[in-house]
Amino acid sequence: MFRVLRGFVLPEAACEAPESSAMYENLFKKLDLNEDGRVDIAELQAGLKALGIPLGDDAEKKIFKAGDTNQDGKLDIEEFMNYLKDHEKKMKLAFKSLDKNNDGLHEKRNY
């Protein structure tokens, strides 16, 4: 799944670059089907499915639980971008813990 999301979840260095904000905004616009400036769970599900990234109800509910900081049942652009940046940091930390020799690759071992 990370490989599929890689185009939307950028490397840590890119999070600080202006183009990362543009990518997040572009994705948000694709998900905001009714163009009201907010994405609800139905739009998230339909938008991700249309992009070929169906995550399933549990994952989408977790996104809302983590991202909907004002708990209004919708993600605005700021909540959405903050969620993506935070999620990306967590994924990078998880990968770094697996990348024991810091070569950017996780070595698969045969046990």
Secondary structure by P-SEA (a helix, b strand, c coil): cccccccccccccccccaaaaaaaaaaaaaacccccccccaaaaaaaaaaacccccaaaaaaaaaaccccccccccaaaaaaaaaaaaaaaaaaaaaaccccccccccccc
